[in-house]
Amino acid sequence: MDSFEIKDGNFEIIKEKNSRLEIVKEDKKDFFELFKDNKTVFYSVMFYAAGLLCGSFVYKKCQNDLLNGVLAPAKSEFLQLFLNNLSLYLIIFAASVLLGVCLVGFPLLNIIPFFVGIEAGMKIAYFYVNYSVKGIGYSLLMVAPFVCLFLTVIIYSISMSYNLSKSIYDITVKKSDISEHFNYRTYLKKYLIYCGMIILVSLINTAVCTALSGIIAL
């Protein structure tokens, strides 16, 4: 218990100091609680950043005509490009969902943002190496929108899949009460929302790539 004297306003001063200390402690507590509650988001961002670095390094060491052909902006028609993008994005999304319903899927989920980072890193390196300063602008126009939209949806999907897989693990291994963990309708509803957002992201990315592919030239 804090000791103090009521003399020449000392009570108010001591009370004010104690209040400030409580605020500082509360802020620190909130930060650690924030990290604990959102650790999957922090880990996903960290693994994505690691993937970016690895992707840039891989392209620098392994660049060739075949790899450039894969990374070059597609010249396909809008519908064909949309279907290609949608297929790729849904495969990545499906991987996060499948790991979410696996008993030991939660430790493996961070592989997904890592590989997404590798792809993005290789594309950024491709634009920079082949188009120099212009490549930075091309990356901002054609890679950044994909990263901001698609990665955000995937991170939230990973976060939910982590909780689902961890719940399955606790129920199976630790024999926890199933009623404490599961609400299948909530999970299904959120997955359907994320799937709809993936389709929207595919449409936006296809529109951006189709509109800008014509201006990219050496």
N, C-alpha and C positions, 0 to 999 in steps of 0.2 A: 504494500500500500504506500502511495506517495506521501511524503511529509512536507509540510509547508507552514509558513507563518503568515498571518494576516497583519501586515505592517507596511504602511506607505504604498499600498497597491500591489504588494508582492503576490497576493493571492491571484490577482488577475494575470500577472506576468507568468507565474508558474503554471497556471491553468492553460494559458496560451501556448507555452512551450510544450506541455504535455500533449496538447491537441495536435501540434505540428508533428511530434514524434509518432503519434497514432496514425496520422495521415500518411507519413512516409512508410510506416510498417504496412499499412493497408495497401498502398500502391505496390510495394514489393510482393505482397501476398497475391494481389490481383494479377501481376505479371506472371508469376509461376503457375497460378491457376489457369491463366490464359494459354500458356504453353502446354500445360498438361491436358487441357480440354481440346486443344487443336494441334496436338503433336503430329498427327498424320499429315496435316496440311504443311507444317514446317518441314517434315521429312520429305514430302513429295517435292517441295520447292528445292530443297537441297539436292535431291537425286536428279531433278531436272537440270539444275545448274551443272552438276557433274557430267550429265549426259551432253550438255552443250559443249563443254570443254573436250570431252572424248570425241564427239562428232567432228569438231574442227580439226583435232589432231589426226583422226583417221583419214579425213579428206586430204589433208596436207601430205600424208605419207602414201596414200593409195590412189591419188587422182589419176584417172585415165579416161579415154574416150567413152568406154562403156559406163563408167560411173557418172560422167558428165551427162550422158544421154538419159540416165535415170533421173538425175536431179534437175535437168533443164525444164523450164516451164512447158507444160504440155500444150500442143497445138490442136488438141482434139475439139470436137464440137461440144457445145455446152452440156447436152444431155449425157454424152459419154463421159466427160470429165466429172460431172456431178455423180454419176454412178460409181466411177472409180474412187472418188474421194469418200463417198458415203460407205462403200464397202470397207475401205481401210479404217475409217473412223469407227464403224460399228464393230469391226473385229477387235479393235483396241478396247472399246467399251464393253464388249462381251467378255473379254479377258478379265476385266475388273469385276464383272458380275459373277463369273464362274469362280474366281478366287474367293469371292465373298461367301459363297455357299460351300466352300471346302473347309475341312476341319483344320488344316494347317495353312490356309491361304493367306492369313493376315501378315506373316513375315515376308511374303513374296510380293506383296502389292506394290512396293516401291520400285520394282523392276519396270513397271509400266511407265511412270514419268521419266525414268532413266532412258528408256528406248525412244520415247517421244523427244527428249532432249538431244539424243544422238542424231535423229533425223533433222531436227531444226538446226543443230550445229553444223551438220554437213551442208545443208542448203545455204546457210549464212556464209560459210566458207566458200562455197561454190560461187556465189554472187560476188564476194569480195575478190577472190582470186581472178575471176574471169572478166569482171567489169570494173575493177579498181574502185575509185571513189563512187561511181554510179552504183556499184554493188551495194553500198550501204543504204542508199535510197531504195533500191529494189527490195532489199531485205526488210526495211521498215514497211514497205507497201504490201509485200506478198507473204512475208513470214510472220511479222508481228501480229497482224489480225488473227491469224490461225492460232498463234501461241496464246494470245489474250483470251480468246473465246473457247477454243477446244480444251486447252489445258485447265481452264477454270472448271469446266464441266467434269473433266476426268478427275480432278483433285477431289471434288465433292463426291463423285461416285466412289472413289477410292476410300474416302473417309467413312462413307456409309458401309461399304463392303468390309472394311477393317472391323467395324463394330459388329457386323453380322457374323463374320468368321470367328471373331473372338468370343461371341456369345455361343456359337456352336461348340467351340473348343471348351468353354467353361461348363456347358451342359453335359458334354460327352465325357470329359476327363475329370473335371472337378465336381461333377454331379450336382450342379446348381439347379435351382428351380426354374423350369422352362417359362413359367408365367412372369418371371422377373425380366426376361430378355426379349421375348418375341412378340411382335405385332406384325404379322405377315402382310396385312393390308397396307400398313404404312410403308414398309420396304418396297412392296410392289408398286405402289402409287409413285413413290419418289423415283424408282428406276424408270418407270414409263415417262415421267417428266424429263428426266435426263436424256432418255432416248429421243424424245421430241426435240430437245435442245441440240442434240448431236445432228439431227437431220437439218435443223435450221443453220447450224454452223457450217455444215457441208454445202448448203445452198449459198451462203454468204461467201465462203471461201472460193467456191467455183465461180461466182459472179465477179469477184475481185480479180482472180487469176485470168479469166477470160477477157476482162476489160483491159488489163494491163499487159498481157502477154505480147500484144502487138507493138508496144513501145520499147520493149527490151531488145537492144541491138548492140553489137560490139562497136 
